[in-house]
Amino acid sequence: MRLCIPVTRNEGLASPVCAHFGAAPLFLVVDTESGDCRAIANANQHHAHGMCQPLAVLAGEPMDAIAVGGIGMGALSKLQAAGLRVYLSDQATVEATVATLAAGGLAEVDPARACGHHGEGHGHGHGGRS
């Protein structure tokens, strides 16, 4: 599986998961079988509320799912409309997120759990940072 995870910096599998999908400086696409990682800069990191364009940033990047610490309703709707599964992770690192997904421990994001505004911060240790 190719899993995309928003991260605060690129440290491969040790990369810290970002608290909010749209505000992440980078996305890491991980092949969950081989552990290979590819970092993608988020050119849309600084955007107005509700204007996140995740598919423009990730265009053409093959992936099967996304795991996030938090995500707004607009971005969630766009990703789900594109047929991507979006999981909510409270794990601190990419490696822990991948392991938890493999063990069946990540639930898909339900619209009721989407962030109402930037900085709401869902997930492990994120404390409202965006």
Secondary structure, DSSP 4 states (H G I P E B T S, - for coil): -EEEEEESS--GGGPBBPSSGGG-SEEEEEETTT--EEEEE-TTSS--TT---HHHHSTT---SEEEES--BHHHHHHHHHTT-EEEE---SBHHHHHHHHHTT--EEPPGGGSBSSTT---STT-TT--
